[in-house]
Amino acid sequence: MPVARASSDAFHAVADPTRRAMLERLAPDGTERTAGELGADLGLTQPTISQHLKVLREAGLVSVRDEGRCRIYQLRLAPLASVHRWVNHMASFSDPSGHVWRVRKREGD
């Protein structure tokens, strides 16, 4: 199976806290926001916001459409399925010796 370019990978895209904050601003699914709205209060320059949005687009995590002079972004959940499957797998898995490991949530988390 071919390995995806790192910049187009959903894991790479969600690894950055700024991009996660942008994705959270597009939740629930169906919410639409401009680049300015997605970058609001993050203390970033417009070129930095654009670079983060480029990574999200290349990973397929957002769709974009033009509306007048604005670009409108919307969350695409499908690429997050691989991240979700991996997290669920890591929450409970068996090692080669057959031991079952489960991740427990710490108190206060």
Secondary structure, 3 states (H helix, E strand, C coil): CCCCCHHHCHHHHHHCHHHHHHHHHCCCCCCEEEHHHHHCCCCCCHHHHHHHHHHHHHCCCEEEEEECCEEEEEECCCCHHHHHHHHHHHHEEECCCCCEEECCCCCCC
